C-alpha cells in the first residue's frame, strides 16, 4: 500500500495559548473505496512553546586595568538583565554568572559588593 509522509509547521497566536492542537487528516480518492472510514484520522498533539529570552549587559567601566596588590581598584557597576521577548510568561528562570574573582597566584581581581 502506498504511504504519504508530510510535515506540518504550525504557528499559533499569542492571544490564546494552547496545550494541544487537534488535527484532522482526510484522504480522498476518485475510485470507489470499500472502507472509506479508514481514510480519516484525528490526532491530538501537544503544543510546546519555545522561550524567547534575551540577555543584555551594560557597565559603567569600559576598560579595566589591574592595579598593584597594595592599591585599590576603581569600583564599577555592571548590570545584567534577562528580557522576555516572548508572548507568554516564563517561570523558574535561573541565571548563572561566572565572575573571575582571582588572578595569578590568588590575587583578588573582583569582589561582588551588591546584588539586586
N, C-alpha and C positions, 0 to 999 in steps of 0.2 A: 504494500500500500504506500502511496506517495505521502511524504510528510513535508510540511512547510514550517520554517522557523522564522520568527520575527522578534525584533527588539523594539520595545516602546520606551520612549523617554518622555515623561510627563512633567509639566511644570505646574505647580499649584499656587493658588493665590494666597497672599499673606493675610488676607482679611478673614479667612476661615481655614484654620489648621486642622488637618485630618489625621487620624491614626491609621486609617486603611483606605484603600481605593477598591472599588468593586468594578471589575471589568467583565463585559460580556463579549465573547468572540463567537461569530457565526459564519459558517461557510455555506455558500450556495453553489448549486450546480445546475447545468442545463439538462442533465439526464434525470431520469426518474430514480429516486432513492428508495431502497427497501426499508431503511431505518433512518429517516431524516432527523429523528430526535438526537442522534449522536453527532450532528453537525453543529451543535451549540454547546458551549461550556461557559459557566460563570466562575470567575476566580476572584477571590478577595486577597489582596496583597498588602502587607504592612507598609506604611509610608514612613520614611526616615528622613529627617531634615539635617542638613549639614550646618554646623555653626559658621557664622561669618564674622569672625573676631579679627580685630586689627590691633596690633601692639605698636605704641609710639613712645618715644622718649625725648626728653629735652633737658639740657643742662645749662647752667649759667657760667660754666668754665669750658672754654673751647680748647685749651691747651693746659696740660698738667706737667709740671716739672718736678722731678724728685729732688728733695732738699737733703742736705746732710742730716745725719741722725739727731744732732743736738739742736736743730732749728725746727720751728713749727711750719707746717704746710698750710696753704690757704684753705679755708672752708668753702665748700661749694655745694650746690644743690642740684640733684638730678631727679626729674620726675618721669615716672614710667606709668603709662595708662593703657588699660585694655578697653577697647571700644567695641561695642556690639553693633555691627553694621547690618545684622540680620533683622528679620521681621518678627521674631519671637524671642521671649526671654530665655536666657541661659542660666543654669543654676550650678553651684558647686564648681566654679572655675578656680583652678589653682595655678598660681604663677610662681615659678621657681627662678630666682636670680642667683647667679654665681658671681660674687664680688671678689676681686683679687685683694685680699686683706694683708698678705705677707709677701715680701720680695725676697731677694737673695739673702741668705744667712738669717732668715726670720725677721728681717727689718719690716716694721709695720708700714704698709702703703696706704691703707684705707681703714677707717673705722666708721661704722654706722652710728649716727647720733640721733636720728629721728626717723620714725616710720609712721606714715599717716594712712 
